[in-house]
Amino acid sequence: MPRILKKKTYHCPVEATLGVIGGKWKSVILYHLIKDRVLRFGGLQRRLPGATAQMLTAQLRELEVDGVVNRKVFLQVPPKVEYSLTPFGESLAPIIRSMNAWGKSYANGSGARISLLPQRDS
């Protein structure tokens, strides 16, 4: 469950959902964590080439505070950090999968292009 730092007021459930997944890169981060299960920061960064390191860090922190993403730090040199979904975050999988399907349908119908990046190790 989320760790709410301050009480938030939403005017409908959709607004609450968008409050959690509505950042510029949050839905895409969730998509990749659903698909790949566990990723390190560099792996996420390669999958989101338009996101700066600062923006990616901020979005990951917000997802962590909302109880959606787990950040696991390994005490080693060099430092290693892995990101994965919490069980609460995994409950977003049907929503993200529906967004994926809708996006494919939209792209096919509108002539938009979806350019998938080649996947490398995490």
Secondary structure, 3 states (H helix, E strand, C coil): CCCCCCCCCCCCHHHHHHHHHCCCCHHHHHHHHHHHCEEEHHHHHHHCCCCCHHHHHHHHHHHHHCCCEEEEEECCCCCEEEEEECHHHHCCHHHHHHHHHHHHHHHHHHCCCCCCCCCCCC
